[in-house]
Amino acid sequence: MTTLVVSLGLVLVYLAFAAPTYLSVARVWETEKLQVPGGAAFTGDLANYYGTQIELLRSSTMRQLALMRLQSSRTNTIPLGDDNKPLNVKLQVAQTPKSTVFAIQAACSNPEFAQAFLNALTVEYVEYKKNIRKLVSGDTLASISDQVLRLEKDLKGDQDALIAFQRTNNLTILQQEGTIAGGYLARLKTQLSDLKLESQVMKASVLEQDWAASGKTNESVLLADLLRNPNMTAPASPDHQSALREVELLKIEREKLSRFLRPKHPKVVKLDAGIDRAQKLVDIFHNQSKEQLAAASDTLKLKIEGVESAIKEWEPKAVAANALIAEAERLKANINRSQVLYDRLVGLLQNVDISRNIDQETLAILDPASPAIRSYRMETLILGLAAGLGLVIGLGIVLLMDLGDDRFTSSREVSEKFAGTILGQIPEAIPSTQDGSLALLEHEDTRHAFAESYRNLRSALAFLRVEGDRPRIVLITSALPDEGKSTVAVNLARSLAFGGSRVLLVDGDLRKGRLHEMLDLSPAPGLAELLQSPSDPDRVLQTNCLPNLAFIARGDAIGNPGDAFFGPQLGEVLALWRQGFDYVLIDSSPVFAADDATTLAPKVDGTLFVVRSRSSRASEVRQALELLGQRQVKVLGLVYNRADSSALSSKCYKGEKYVQFGANVL
């Protein structure tokens, strides 16, 4: 709340001295566009068109143009600000949803200047768009004109080249010569191919005759060879073939007779003579055929050389004719390509020229600037932001304080952060004495929840599950002062006494103990005197408080109480107390107040550690328990003092109606 008030106060002071704001509104829209057939049209980035127009309206260029228009008109004096510059006019441009209308809002501390500036801005904006389009169309026209001149020059050059070529070459004659040369050259190549094939056939015949001369006279073998190689031919002479066949037949006949007759047999000798005669005849035929084939081969070779010579002579002629024809076709293609580009650019030039002379700007002023009116939107916005900022800062401070505040607010937090058992929860009671302190527990106490919490603590201590004997001498302490350990000690002692146990309450805080004030008893003699002279322990006992309850005050202050607890007298005193009482409750000083509690705690049966709600910090309690653990202190459990009476854990003590009902029955 404080941060909210401070922030709002500062903003109100600022607004009291701030200049007022006046708003003037004008509207610009995009009118209908006349589409000229055959004319060039302006295009842009349609996806970002409106965003571009908005940024253009808010640009410094448009501001300068608007100020220059106001200065040149001399109808309005431009007011100056504290920096001796024209007053700043804040512009906001927005597009009306689902339309082509722009709403322009000018905010300024001078209402007349806001309206005049906005009017000048809208006029300059429309003029600026027109000038930009004229500039763009002029640049485009000049660029296209340059391209037309260049293409016209290229076209004329291509035409001159074709004319010069035609002067030295007759295209018709070249085409005829090329056709004739090509046809004749094709025939020569066909003839050459045929001659080469004939030559290969002749070589095959020579090879066949060589085979026959080498002894391959079997007709079946010759036929098989011809089938494997189709280029081979059979012997050219029928007599030659007949002689070969006769040799083969004689050899077959001799082979049959040699199976039954000896080589010197007359029939075998006669067949050998016949084979020799036939073989000689075959050789004669072979030599004659070979000479004929050689002569024919030479003749064929001469024909092939003649055809190849003719081909070499006619090939350059055909190539030259075709090259000239191709050159002519290339010159014609260049002329056609240049002509197409030239015609296209000339048409485009005419379109751009037509569009340039026609005003295509579609932006127009829909509504001029309205008279400026006072606006409180900025003040409202600033106040809202200040309020929000104040709340955020305040909540942030509270959050930081809450994060940094580790004080306990419930017994659940104690259980979550510490493994020790919570033996009891003492609810917060209303002070009932004249000095504002809490009245001590009575036997018939009307504070039901308060009384039942101590009875519960009494039962927890009596039936505590521990190893060995039940703890009888119990030290009650806390981390820091003002956490209610003394009140817990007194009321727990009274509750035990009400239950019939013999109880001794000892004020172990030899520095600032005040249990005698709470019980309205004498402060001395007490524990200090007993530790100095333990021979007569009964002289320090005060039994005029309650039945079954004895009390030992702190006694007169001594120089260093820690030394007294460290001496051997304490052991003797504890032994006497253990024999004479059921319970001995010792209220000691806080752990961090002095070393008294950490010196005394290891010598007793157990320690109750008091934690106060919304006062004890987790870090301090942890350090205190760790310190007790280092001294080998047996912590019986924690007592959560001043617990919220509305907490769930303390609802079991809200049985006033039940108690009243039981009393009535009794």
VOVEX-354445 format. One record per residue (C-alpha): residue in one letter; x, y, z. Coordinates in pm, whole numbers, plus 50000, padded with zeros to 5 digits. Example, Ala and Ser with C-alpha at 12.3 -4.5 7.8 and 13.67 -1.06 7.14 Angstrom:
2
A512304955050780/S513674989450714/
***
This chain:
666
M500005000050000/T502835023950080/T504475018749741/L501125024049569/V500545056949750/V504085068949683/S503955060549310/L500555076849265/G501715107549457/L504795111449240/V502735107948923/L500185133449042/V502985158149114/Y504425151948768/L501045156248598/A500395188348791/F503385204648621/A503185186148285/A501785203447977/P498295192447865/T497835171147554/Y495535180147263/L494525155646990/S493685162446626/V492595134746387/A492695132846005/R491955104245769/V493515094145438/W492125067445209/E493005049044891/T490515058044618/E489375038144318/K491945031844043/L491305034143669/Q492975005243488/V494145016943146/P494274988642887/G497804983842763/G499175007543025/A501865000343283/A500794997643646/F502685004543968/T503214974644193/G504554970344545/D504894946144832/L501184940544895/A501824920145208/N503604949545374/Y501924978245186/Y499954993045475/G502804988945720/T505065007945478/Q502565036445446/I502245039245825/E506005041245872/L506255066845591/L503695089245761/R505655087346088/S509065092645926/S511285122845989/T511165131045617/M507435137145628/R507825157845947/Q510385180245781/L508205184545473/A505215193745690/L507255219745885/M508595234245560/R505035237845427/L503965255945744/Q506975279345724/S506385287045355/S502665293845402/R503375320545672/T499855315645800/N500865298946119/T503755306146347/I505535274346451/P505735274046832/L509055264646986/G509735243047286/D512195247047572/D515005234347348/N514305262347095/K513055236546844/P509535232046703/L507135216146945/N507175178346927/V504055163646772/K503445127046850/L501845107946567/Q499835076146578/V498735059746253/A496275031146242/Q494435013645962/T490715010946005/P489844973546010/K488644959145678/S489174991645488/T491785012345305/V491385042045541/F494285054545756/A493465073546075/I496265097946166/Q496295112546516/A498515141746618/A499135149246987/C500685182247099/S500505206847386/N499415234547142/P495965227246991/E496295251346693/F499715238046601/A498525201646627/Q495735207946374/A497905228546137/F500765203446147/L498425174146075/N496875192145777/A500305200145636/L501435164245693/T498525148545504/V498935172445208/E502685166245191/Y502135128945218/V499825128044915/E502175150644716/Y505185130244815/K503545098244688/K502755115244354/N506305128144316/I507755094044398/R505625077644129/K506625103843874/L510265098943963/V509975061243937/S508125062843603/G510685087743466/D513595065643562/T511835035543412/L511105054343088/A514725065643058/S516015030643120/I513675015242860/S514625042342608/D518295033942650/Q517534997342591/V515495005442278/L518375025642130/R520844998042205/L518624971242046/E517974993141745/K521724996341694/D522194958641735/L519374951441488/K520884974341226/G524274957841274/D522804923141222/Q520984934240909/D524164949840764/A526064917840833/L523484897140643/I523554921240348/A527364919940336/F527234881740341/Q524724880640056/R526884903039843/T529674877139834/N527584845539850/N524574833939649/L522514814939899/T520514796239630/I523624783939450/L525194774639785/Q522204753639874/Q522274735639535/E526024729739559/G525644716739906/T522884692939798/I524864679839498/A528064675939694/G526254658639975/G524494633939744/Y527644625539547/L529634621539868/A527004597840004/R527204576139692/L530994575039713/K530824563740076/T528304536739982/Q530554524539701/L533544524439936/S531624503840185/D530704478239918/L534304475439795/K535584470240149/L533014442740200/E534094425739875/S537704428039987/Q536874410840313/V535074382740124/M538114377839899/K540414375540200/A538154349040344/S538424328740022/V542204330240033/L542104318440392/E539854289340299/Q542214278540023/D545114280140266/W543214256740492/A542564233240206/A546234233640111/S547194225540470/G545184193340458/K541684203740550/T540054186340262/N537144171740452/E533994187440314/S532164185940646/V534984205040812/L534864231840540/L531104235340577/A531384238540958/D534034265840919/L531814284540673/L528894283540919/R531084297441200/N532414325440975/P529814337240719/N532404359640549/M534204328240416/T533194314240078/A533424279439925/P536104271739663/A535464291339349/S536154261639102/P533864231039076/D536844209438958/H538704220139269/Q535824209739485/S535534176439299/A539254169139348/L538964176539720/R535964153639749/E537834125639566/V540824128539802/E538514125940101/L536744095339958/L540054077339887/K541254084640241/I538074070340385/E538404038540171/R542054033840273/E541104038040641/K538534010040606/L541013986040433/S543823993740680/R541753977440953/F542023943240780/L545033946040542/R548703953440588/P550283985340448/K552093965340170/H548923949140050/P548343956039680/K544943972039740/V546333995240005/V549304004139784/K546914011339495/L544814034339718/D547924053139835/A548924059039470/G545424071739393/I545504095139695/D548854109539578/R547514116139228/A544354132939363/Q546364154139611/K548634166639330/L545574176339130/V544204195539437/D547504214339472/I547404224239104/F543834237539142/H544834256039465/N547754273939302/Q545624284839009/S542824298539237/K545274316439462/E546804335139167/Q543364345139045/L542324357639390/A545564377439425/A544954394739091/A541354402639184/S542464415939524/D544934440039364/T542264452939129/L539844457839420/K542494476239618/L543014500939335/K539254507439320/I539134514139696/E542004538839675/G540274557039392/V537004560339584/E538804572439898/S540644598739693/A537364611039550/I535834612939899/K538734634140025/E538254657539729/W534494662439777/E534304664140158/P535874699540189/K533484711939922/A530444699040112/V531734712340445/A532444746840301/A528974748740146/N527284738240471/A529364763340675/L528264792040450/I524634780940475/A524884778640857/E526414813540873/A523524827140671/E521004810340903/R522804824441210/L522644859741070/K518924855741002/A518324842241359/N520164872241509/I518004895841308/N514804878241419/R515814878041787/S516794914841787/Q513604923741603/V511404905841864/L513174923042158/Y513034956541983/D509304953841913/R508604943442272/L510544972442424/V508964997542187/G505514985842300/L506564987542667/L507975022442612/Q504655033942474/N502775018942771/V505065035343027/D504795068642849/I500995066242854/S500945056643223/R503395084343311/N501125110743164/I498115096843352/D497935103443728/Q497765069043891/E498045080644252/T495085066744444/L495715082244788/A493515111444884/I492575130645197/L489265117445325/D488905140545627/P491165170245703/A492565175146050/S489865180646310/P490085208146575/A492325196446855/I490595186547180/R492005180347525/S492925143947589/Y493325127647927/R494365094347787/M498035099847867/E497265110148223/T495025079748266/L497655057048120/I500375071248344/L498185068048651/G497345032148560/L500985023648502/A501965040548828/A499295021349016/G500354988848856/L504014995948917/G503315005149279/L501384973049332/V504074952349160/I506824968449369/G504814963849686/L504024927649607/G507664922349514/I508824936349845/V506314914850030/L507394884449831/L511054891149899/M510324895950267/D508324864050269/L511084844950093/G513654858850333/D511444853250638/D511904817750761/R509814821851076/F507424793551147/T503714798951089/S502454763651148/S503494731251312/R503584714950970/E506524736950872/V508344725951186/S507704689451108/E508844693450746/K512094711150833/F513084691151142/A513024654351210/G512314659151581/T508894649651716/I506504677451818/L505434666552165/G502904694052210/Q501284724952066/I500374753552299/P497674775952151/E497874813252185/A495754825152482/I494404859752562/P496364877852839/S494224879253153/T496314897653414/Q496394934553490/D499924939153358/G499004922253026/S500804889453094/L499344854753056/A497784839953369/L499234806953489/L497414774253441/E494794766553711/H493304733553817/E489854743153696/D490984765753414/T488234778953187/R490614782152894/H489804747752763/A492164746552462/F494984761852666/A494554737252956/E494114706752732/S497284714852537/Y499344712552861/R497574680552962/N498474666752620/L502104677352670/R502054661253015/S500824628252868/A503374629552588/L506184634052841/A504854606753071/F504414580852797/L507294590752575/R508864560752406/V512524561352502/E515194535552560/G515904528552925/D514264546453219/R511644573153172/P513204608153169/R512644624553506/I514994654453495/V514054675253191/L515654707453071/I513444732752894/T515174757352660/S514844775952328/A517084791852068/L516534828552164/P514754847952441/D511034856552433/E509974823452281/G507914812952589/K510104785952743/S509624799053100/T505844799953062/V505884764652919/A508064752653209/V505814767653480/N502534755753330/L503884721053250/A505084717753610/R501664728853739/S499924704253503/L502104675653632/A501364686053991/F497644687053919/G497964651053799/G499434640054136/S503124637954042/R505754651854273/V507294679854071/L510294701954126/L510504733653917/V514014748353901/D514904782553761/G518154773353584/D518614807853427/L521084821753683/R521434854053483/K517874866453417/G515554840153560/R512124853553657/L510134822853753/H509844836054108/E507984866553974/M505574844553781/L504914823254095/D505044853054331/L507774836354542/S511134846754685/P514114849454445/A516654837054703/P518104815454831/G518104794354519/L520074773654274/A523134795954283/E523524790654660/L522744753454629/L525534748254371/Q527994766454598/S526954746154908/P524934714454824/S525084700655180/D521624713955275/P519334711754968/D516104716355162/R516944752255258/V516354764154898/L513064745654844/Q509854766454835/T506704745254875/N504104772054940/C502944773954578/L500824743254495/P500434708654642/N502994684354495/L504964713354346/A508294725154488/F510234754354349/I513894764854351/A514534800654243/R517654812054064/G519214827054377/D521584856454394/A523484863954077/I526974849254054/G529894859553835/N529974830753586/P527024806353604/G528604783453343/D531404774453584/A528844764153849/F527094740353604/F530454725953499/G531484716953859/P530874683654038/Q528254698554272/L525644697053996/G525854659053977/E525234655954350/V522244679154332/L520724660354036/A521074627354221/L519214641254522/W516444655354303/R516034622354116/Q515414604454451/G512974629754591/F510744638554293/D508904622154006/Y509754650553766/V512334678153778/L511794706253523/I514724730053480/D514104762753299/S517464772653149/S518714802552956/P518314802352572/V520964783352377/F522374814052203/A522104836652508/A524934819452698/D526724786252723/D524704777053035/A522074756152853/T524584736552642/T526624729252958/L523644718553166/A521724698852900/P524134669352863/K523794661553237/V519994658053246/D517754629853118/G516374649552825/T515604683752680/L512394699852556/F513034726052288/V510434754152265/V509644769651924/R507404800251907/S505044805951615/R505784836651398/S508884843651606/S511364814851587/R513384812851266/A514214779851104/S517884788551059/E518294797751427/V516444766851549/R518554744751321/Q521794759751452/A520644755951813/L519664719451764/E522974712551587/L524824728151880/L522914706252124/G523634676051909/Q527354683651921/R527124682552304/Q525464648152291/V522214662752427/K519134640552412/V516354662252267/L513054646152364/G511024667352122/L509794701752025/V507044722552182/Y505284745251934/N504224775752138/R501504800952057/A500054780251775/D497174794751576/S494014783551751/S492254780851415/A494824756251282/L493704721151208/S496204706251452/S494634723851749/K490984716051675/C491124686351910/Y491294711252202/K488064729152109/G485674708352314/E484174734252551/K480624721852486/Y481684686452552/V483324696152883/Q480314716952990/F478004688152902/G480084664153114/A480094687953410/N476314691453398/V475914653953392/L478194649853686/
***
